[in-house]
């Protein structure tokens, strides 16, 4: 449905069969915010279908780019980006990444193990960070071939509608033309993709925070107690005045980072790191208070007596994942500090 609505075309140029917008990453950030208001599972599917792999493919040759980009935008094929491994998450370096592409006559044979890969159970192709002759490199791999297995999806605390799983490569074939840019550029490609990803993930935090905020305000205005409403209690008035301010600040950071990127800055720091960490942190803070102000209705997902459904507990669970993936919030603070104090 997102493909039918043209949402996957928003981050791309008109000559790439994309929407050709003046501010494509800003548009993607707005989409992520709106999707996450409804479900962060859907938002992160969007991110991992077009934002992350789309940015990886921007580094590819035109032939490689156009072999995969049109089917990504149309939704005909599902994409994923495979960076994380069982022992390589925040620290991706030649010493930690164990997925290796070995040269053969017509390309490479890929062997290794990736973990926590969003969209992996459904993916038609993957952008894979690997080692080629001792250097981090990025290749595009067709998933529907021998030598690739995907175990059952992970069971997670939240984001149940978003499928994540391992990918095991056991001699999978990578054609010579499927190397992105050149060997040794893998880390730069991955970080370039994650720059876009972090901005839109920050925006997804804003969407979740706004959803939790709106649920809370509606409940507090309607919930009567002690001769008044919950909304009349000064503690919660002040608390949600703070939340409203923090949501606005996080939204502005995300939009500013996206606009700087769209203006031509490849790595708009420190706003990118600030947007990711602050946007996702605000989501968790507002969602926690949403559970608290709604009391038992915040802790419940569905009532046995009448089947009534409540969303606060799901928002609380879903808000945790974005603080971890695409660069943990601790990594983002480290990035901000490096801008202040140097490497």
C-alpha distance (Angstrom), angle and dihedral (degrees) to the residues before:
residue distance angle dihedral
X1 . . .
X2 3.81 . .
X3 3.79 88.2 .
X4 3.82 91.3 49.3
X5 3.80 89.3 52.7
X6 3.82 90.2 52.6
X7 3.80 93.5 -118.6
X8 3.81 93.5 134.0
X9 3.82 90.2 58.3
X10 3.80 95.1 58.1
X11 3.84 98.6 88.6
X12 3.83 94.2 50.8
X13 3.79 139.0 82.6
X14 3.80 123.7 -107.8
X15 3.82 91.3 -115.0
X16 3.82 87.9 57.4
X17 3.83 89.5 54.0
X18 3.80 88.2 -101.2
X19 3.80 130.3 130.6
X20 3.80 93.2 -89.7
X21 3.80 95.2 -140.8
X22 3.79 122.4 172.9
X23 3.83 91.1 -127.7
X24 3.82 106.1 30.2
X25 3.80 99.5 163.9
X26 3.80 91.5 46.8
X27 3.81 87.7 53.4
X28 3.80 90.7 50.2
X29 3.82 90.3 49.5
X30 3.79 91.2 52.4
X31 3.82 90.1 49.2
X32 3.81 90.5 50.3
X33 3.80 90.9 49.8
X34 3.80 92.6 50.7
X35 3.81 94.5 44.1
X36 3.81 92.3 48.6
X37 3.80 89.7 51.2
X38 3.80 84.4 67.1
X39 3.82 101.0 29.4
X40 3.78 132.2 -16.4
X41 3.81 88.0 -153.5
X42 3.79 88.5 66.7
X43 3.80 92.3 43.1
X44 3.81 94.5 54.4
X45 3.81 90.7 46.5
X46 3.81 86.2 57.2
X47 3.80 91.6 48.6
X48 3.80 93.1 50.1
X49 3.80 94.6 42.8
X50 3.79 99.2 52.8
X51 3.82 116.9 -5.6
X52 3.83 100.6 55.6
X53 3.83 100.6 32.6
X54 3.78 90.5 37.5
X55 3.80 90.6 57.8
X56 3.81 91.3 46.5
X57 3.80 89.8 53.6
X58 3.80 91.0 52.7
X59 3.81 86.4 73.1
X60 3.82 92.3 51.4
X61 3.79 129.4 94.4
X62 3.78 114.2 -89.5
X63 3.81 90.3 -109.1
X64 3.81 93.0 53.6
X65 3.80 93.0 41.8
X66 3.78 94.4 52.3
X67 3.81 92.4 44.2
X68 3.82 89.5 66.3
X69 3.80 110.3 16.1
X70 3.85 100.2 73.0
X71 3.82 93.6 52.2
X72 3.81 89.9 46.1
X73 3.81 91.7 53.9
X74 3.80 93.7 44.3
X75 3.81 91.8 49.5
X76 3.80 89.6 -124.6
X77 3.80 88.9 123.1
X78 3.79 129.5 34.3
X79 3.80 117.6 -134.1
X80 3.79 134.2 -158.4
X81 3.80 136.8 179.7
X82 3.81 115.6 -135.4
X83 3.80 112.1 -159.5
X84 3.83 107.5 126.0
X85 3.80 121.9 80.1
X86 3.83 132.5 -175.3
X87 3.81 89.4 -93.8
X88 3.82 100.9 23.4
X89 3.80 118.8 66.8
X90 3.78 119.9 122.7
X91 3.81 89.7 6.5
X92 3.80 108.2 61.5
X93 3.78 109.6 169.6
X94 3.81 137.0 134.1
X95 3.80 88.1 -94.2
X96 3.83 95.2 55.2
X97 3.82 104.8 33.5
X98 3.80 108.7 87.8
X99 3.82 99.9 179.6
X100 3.81 106.1 107.5
X101 3.81 132.6 -170.4
X102 3.80 111.8 -153.8
X103 3.81 118.0 -159.2
X104 3.81 119.2 -113.2
X105 3.79 131.0 170.6
X106 3.82 96.6 -82.5
X107 3.80 101.5 27.9
X108 3.81 132.9 -56.2
X109 3.78 142.7 -39.4
X110 3.79 111.1 -133.3
X111 3.79 122.9 -146.8
X112 3.80 126.8 172.6
X113 3.78 148.5 80.6
X114 3.82 129.0 -93.5
X115 3.81 125.7 -169.4
X116 3.84 139.6 -160.0
X117 3.82 91.3 17.6
X118 3.80 111.2 169.8
X119 3.84 113.7 -136.4
X120 3.84 90.9 10.8
X121 3.84 96.1 128.9
X122 3.81 90.1 57.5
X123 3.81 102.6 29.6
X124 3.79 123.1 130.5
X125 3.80 92.5 -172.4
X126 3.78 137.9 11.3
X127 3.79 134.7 -154.9
X128 3.79 101.0 -138.9
X129 3.80 129.1 -162.9
X130 3.80 107.7 -144.7
X131 3.79 144.9 150.2
X132 3.82 120.0 -94.7
X133 3.80 114.3 -177.4
X134 3.79 91.5 -22.7
X135 3.81 96.7 -48.3
X136 3.81 131.2 103.7
X137 3.79 109.7 -106.8
X138 3.81 138.8 167.4
X139 3.80 125.3 -129.7
X140 3.81 134.3 175.5
X141 3.79 112.9 -127.3
X142 3.81 128.9 -166.5
X143 3.80 104.5 -131.1
X144 3.82 98.2 -157.2
X145 3.79 97.7 78.0
X146 3.77 141.2 90.3
X147 3.78 115.8 -81.8
X148 3.82 94.7 46.8
X149 3.78 126.5 94.1
X150 3.80 130.6 175.8
X151 3.82 117.1 -161.5
X152 3.83 121.2 -144.7
X153 3.83 115.5 -65.0
X154 3.80 119.2 -83.9
X155 3.81 120.8 -102.4
X156 3.80 107.1 -126.2
X157 3.79 139.4 -172.1
X158 3.79 90.9 -117.7
X159 3.82 143.1 -8.9
X160 3.81 90.6 64.7
X161 3.81 93.7 167.5
X162 3.80 90.4 59.9
X163 3.81 112.7 79.2
X164 3.80 119.6 -142.1
X165 3.79 126.8 175.9
X166 3.78 145.5 150.9
X167 3.80 121.9 -89.0
X168 3.80 117.8 -148.4
X169 3.81 117.3 -161.2
X170 3.80 115.3 -161.2
X171 3.77 107.0 173.8
X172 3.82 96.7 -37.3
X173 3.80 113.8 175.4
X174 3.80 120.3 -113.7
X175 3.83 114.2 -173.0
X176 3.79 116.7 -130.4
X177 3.80 91.0 -113.1
X178 3.81 93.0 56.6
X179 3.80 95.2 76.7
X180 3.81 108.4 112.4
X181 3.81 111.9 -129.8
X182 3.80 99.7 -38.9
X183 3.79 141.1 -42.8
X184 3.80 113.2 -74.1
X185 3.83 95.1 31.5
X186 3.80 95.4 91.7
X187 3.79 98.2 106.3
X188 3.80 93.1 48.7
X189 3.81 90.2 48.7
X190 3.81 92.2 48.3
X191 3.81 92.9 47.4
X192 3.80 90.7 47.0
X193 3.80 90.2 54.2
X194 3.79 92.1 44.9
X195 3.81 90.6 53.0
X196 3.80 88.7 64.6
X197 3.78 91.5 38.8
X198 3.78 94.0 53.4
X199 3.79 92.6 52.1
X200 3.80 93.9 51.5
X201 3.82 92.8 41.4
X202 3.80 87.6 55.2
X203 3.80 87.4 52.9
X204 3.80 90.3 50.8
X205 3.81 87.1 56.3
X206 3.78 89.1 53.5
X207 3.81 89.8 52.1
X208 3.80 92.6 51.3
X209 3.80 91.6 45.7
X210 3.79 91.1 51.5
X211 3.79 91.3 49.2
X212 3.81 92.1 50.7
X213 3.81 89.9 45.3
X214 3.81 93.6 51.7
X215 3.82 92.6 47.2
X216 3.80 90.1 50.7
X217 3.80 95.8 47.8
X218 3.80 92.3 49.4
X219 3.81 91.8 48.7
X220 3.82 94.8 46.0
X221 3.81 92.2 50.3
X222 3.81 91.3 51.6
X223 3.82 101.0 37.0
X224 3.82 109.9 95.3
X225 3.80 121.2 -158.5
X226 3.81 138.8 149.4
X227 3.79 92.0 9.4
X228 3.80 95.5 -52.9
X229 3.78 140.9 46.8
X230 3.76 131.4 -74.7
X231 3.81 86.8 -116.2
X232 3.82 89.7 63.7
X233 3.80 92.4 63.7
X234 3.77 110.4 104.2
X235 3.82 95.5 -144.2
X236 3.80 92.0 61.5
X237 3.80 92.6 39.1
X238 3.79 90.3 57.5
X239 3.79 93.4 40.4
X240 3.79 93.7 53.8
X241 3.79 92.3 42.2
X242 3.81 84.6 60.3
X243 3.80 91.4 46.6
X244 3.82 91.3 50.8
X245 3.79 89.9 52.7
X246 3.80 93.7 46.7
X247 3.82 92.3 49.5
X248 3.80 90.5 51.6
X249 3.82 91.1 48.5
X250 3.82 92.1 49.0
X251 3.80 92.1 48.2
X252 3.80 91.4 50.6
X253 3.83 91.2 50.3
X254 3.81 91.6 51.8
X255 3.79 93.7 47.2
X256 3.80 92.6 45.4
X257 3.81 92.3 51.0
X258 3.81 90.9 48.0
X259 3.81 92.7 48.0
X260 3.81 91.7 49.7
X261 3.80 89.3 50.8
X262 3.79 91.9 48.2
X263 3.82 88.7 49.9
X264 3.81 88.9 61.8
X265 3.81 106.6 -88.2
X266 3.81 108.3 136.2
X267 3.81 94.0 -159.3
X268 3.82 112.1 19.9
X269 3.79 100.4 -166.2
X270 2.94 143.6 -152.0
X271 3.82 88.8 15.9
X272 3.83 93.5 60.6
X273 3.81 93.5 56.3
X274 3.80 91.8 39.5
X275 3.81 92.0 50.5
X276 3.80 93.5 50.4
X277 3.78 98.0 45.8
X278 3.79 97.9 37.4
X279 3.81 96.9 41.9
X280 3.80 92.9 51.5
X281 3.81 93.9 40.9
X282 3.81 91.3 53.7
X283 3.80 89.4 52.1
X284 3.78 91.5 57.5
X285 3.79 93.8 45.6
X286 3.81 95.4 50.2
X287 3.81 93.4 42.0
X288 3.81 90.7 52.6
X289 3.79 91.3 53.0
X290 3.80 90.4 45.8
X291 3.79 89.1 59.4
X292 3.82 90.1 47.4
X293 3.81 98.2 49.2
X294 3.81 92.0 45.6
X295 3.80 91.2 50.9
X296 3.80 112.8 -170.5
X297 3.80 90.4 1.4
X298 3.78 88.7 56.9
X299 3.79 92.3 52.0
X300 3.83 94.1 46.3
X301 3.77 126.4 77.6
X302 3.79 97.9 -172.1
X303 3.81 131.1 7.1
X304 3.78 116.6 -128.9
X305 3.79 93.9 -149.5
X306 3.79 100.2 58.3
X307 3.82 107.1 1.2
X308 3.81 93.1 -113.5
X309 3.82 111.6 164.4
X310 3.82 125.1 -141.9
X311 3.80 126.8 -166.0
X312 3.81 107.1 -163.7
X313 3.82 96.6 87.9
X314 3.82 91.2 49.7
X315 3.80 91.3 50.5
X316 3.80 89.3 49.8
X317 3.81 92.3 52.3
X318 3.80 94.4 42.7
X319 3.79 93.2 49.8
X320 3.81 92.0 66.7
X321 3.80 99.3 64.3
X322 3.83 96.9 61.4
X323 3.81 90.0 56.1
X324 3.81 86.9 63.0
X325 3.81 110.9 33.9
X326 3.82 128.4 72.9
X327 3.79 90.4 25.3
X328 3.80 118.5 -20.9
X329 3.78 117.0 -106.6
X330 3.79 89.5 -109.0
X331 3.81 88.5 59.3
X332 3.82 89.6 50.6
X333 3.80 91.5 53.4
X334 3.79 89.0 49.0
X335 3.82 89.2 52.9
X336 3.81 90.7 51.3
X337 3.80 91.1 48.5
X338 3.81 91.1 51.2
X339 3.80 88.6 56.7
X340 3.79 88.4 53.8
X341 3.80 101.7 40.9
X342 3.80 104.1 18.6
X343 3.78 129.0 -117.7
